[in-house]
Amino acid sequence: MMQSAVRLPTPPPLDGYSTYSNLPRKRSPPSRSPSPVRRRSPPSKFVPSGQNIKDVDPQRAMERERQLAERLRRQKPAPIKPPTEEEKQAAAKAEYEKLLNSRSGGTYIPPARLRALQAQITDKKSKEYQRMAWEALKKSINGLINKVNVSNIKHIVPELFTENLIRGRGLFCRSIMKAAASSSAFVSIYAAMAAIINTKLPQVGELLVYRLIVQFKKAFKRNDKAVCLSSTTFIAHLVNQQVVHEILAAQILLLLLNKPTDDSVEIAVGLTREVGQHLEEMSGPIALAVFDQFRSILHEQDLDKRVQYMIEVLFQVRKDKYKDNPAIRDELDLVEEEDQITHRASLDDEIDVQDGLNVFKFDPEYEEHEEAYRKLKAEILGEAEGSDEEGYETGESSDDEEAKEEKELEIKDQTNTDLTNLRRTIYLTIMSSLDFEEAVHKLLKVNLPVGQEPELPSMVVECCSQERTYSKFYGLIGERFAKLNRLWTELFEQSFAKYYDTIHRYETNRLRNIARFFGHLLSSDAIGWHILSIVHLNEDETTSSSRIFIKILFQDLAEALGMPKLQARLKDDLLRPNYDGIFPTDNPRNTRFSINYFTSIGMGALTEEMREHLKNAPKPAAIMPPKPESDSESESSVSSYSSYSGSSSSYSRSRRLRRFHGFALVDDVHIQALLVHRAYAEAGDLSQNPFRGRLFLHLPEVHGAGIAAPTRVRVLLRGRELLAVDVVDHTPDRFPGIGGGDTVRLRA
């Protein structure tokens, strides 16, 4: 039965649309371009404003909300419990096992995470912990072997003994053979290290020898020349170290020379050069037979010219007694002969190289074996056994710390790099400061190593000396340091003594700056005046540089203190004994020298006490004249002396006498005064002198006389009267008018 459709009436429009319903619709102008296809959004349900949708049944709505809350409550996850220690161990083991069994090039794990993962595995009986220890052992052995050399072999071997070499002997042999093959220059060092280990762990040395033999045999069958060379060289050095008997080297040489080829002869020559001296000493007949074989090969076989030359060089090496190829170098002779264990191995022996030692194997008795090796290590290294309660990790860490401390103590900077860097730091700190207070503040923060404290005063003085003119900036730095601490005061006083002793090494400008620097320290009482006790102002103990230094020092003191204060300071009763060297009164000659010195630099006021002392000093004993003789006798004595270098002893009127008139460079009164004073001061009574009043004077003793080196004069005295000065030798271009042996007769 069909139902008729009833058409419902359209509802009236809303009030909001009534305004726009009657307006005409505007159309846009037609466009020439095709209009784009526009998607119409689905019509949204329009909810008139002001109308709310009301739920039909409020009770059902509340029930639905309750059921929703219950469902959410049931779906809420239970609180996660923290994993136990066993669960952590199991998870870490599983992850570590996954890493080890994955193929190379797999997932990268940062080292920090890997270390944290390994730290979580603490069960020593587990396979994962033992594998982790195995990897650490392999890495440690490889590292120690790769860094060994002549200078540190004595320190590397004890470190090797700290590793479990019994468990890792396969790793040790494989690593040392690989290192010897890659660096032939270090083979002798590796052999020396193997010899030391062989004395304590013979099974390690035996395994190394067996593996080298098998390696040589395999390479010989494959015609692998490079491997044969490395194997035979290592075996030769082990023979020299007496790790293996020399019969093995003889068998290898016999095998190589039995059917000689270019390569086999070359390998045999290399082996003989290394082991020849040992064979000559230990097994002379074997060495003789080997060289006879080489001689027959050289004459009979048709070999390459290069190989023939190698054999000839080998005979020359033997003739020179292997001076360039000693069996053992002195620095590698580390094992006593009676301590060495020599293995007797042969090429024909059945050898088990124990390849299984190269790979990891789980050890059910791991802790017992580690404890046994720890006791063996203590016996080898002479260590005291630790308490059984301490763990293995604690022992390893303590050993590592001790090794690091020993290394730190043993490191010595032979290149002075640290000292250079310290001086550079001090110099840059001084130069970058605006004033002396900032410089002192920065320098106090410089970390001076123990024993390097004198470098700071030295650098301050050196920086001061490098300036073109003296800068008070450096004097104030030194003053502040010296007044801060007694340590710096003593160091600056030591610097004064050092620079005064070496002042002759500096040029005038640097010398001037150094003198003014210490003059500032003295005038400001930063350092004690007792340091002047090292100055001895006399002719013998001073040089031109030291005199200039003293002159500038005292001039700076007079300028800073004033002459009255300087005089008062020098007359201080407590410090007066320290000035005896500057103002000497023990010897009239030194006293006059000091008086003349201070007078010449404009400080004669400081010499008043010395002048008074010299005036009141007792006069020297009068020189008694010799017995009166006739004029002819005295003239004959004079002429005989003047003809000292001649053959005639009699007086000759023909002898040339140069009068002192016209001799512009010499003042006769001056030289007479000087020489007579010299005679009074040192000659004493000339009548008792076996030379009968004759003196030999050199230039340093005749100051201001105008006679230059190498002039040497002879003086003839009669009592207090100076009779003649004989010129013995001189520079001809300086005195062209006077020859050697001429007599300069003084005027009456």
Protein Blocks (a to p, Z undefined) as FASTA:
>chain_A
ZZdddddddddddfklmmmmmpccddddddfbdcdddddddddddddehiacddfblmlm
mmmmmmmmmmmmmmpccddddddfklmmmmmmmmmmmmmmpcehiacddfklmmmmmmmp
mcfkbmklmmmmmmmmmmmmmmmmmmgcfklmmmmmmmmmmpcfklmmmmmmmmmmmmmm
mmmklmmmmmmmmmmmmmmmmmlmmmmmmmmmmmmmmmmmnopaklmmmmmmmmmmmmmn
omacfklmmmmmmmmmmmgcfklmmmmmmmmmmmmmmmmmmmmmlmmmmmmmmmmmmmmp
ccdfklmmmmmmmmmmmmnoomllcfbdfklmmbcfklpccddddfkbccdehlmlmpcc
ddfklmmmmmmmmmmmmmmnopacddfkbcfklmmmmmmmmmmmmmmmmpccfkommmmm
mmmmmmmmmmmpfblmlmmmmmmmpccdehilmmmmmmmmmmmmmpmbdcfklmmmmmmm
mmmpmklmmmmmmmmmmmmmmmmmpcfklmmmmmmmmmmmmmnomacfklmmmpccdfkl
pcfklmmmmmmmmmmmmmmnopklmmmmmmpmklmmmmmmmmcckbmklmmmmmmmmmmn
opamlmmmmmmmmmmpccdddddddddddfklmmmmmmmmmmmmmmbfbdcfklccddfe
hplkbcfklmmmmmmmmmmmmnopaklpmnlopacddfklmghklpacfbdcddddehja
cfbdcdfbdcfklmmmbcehiacdddZZ
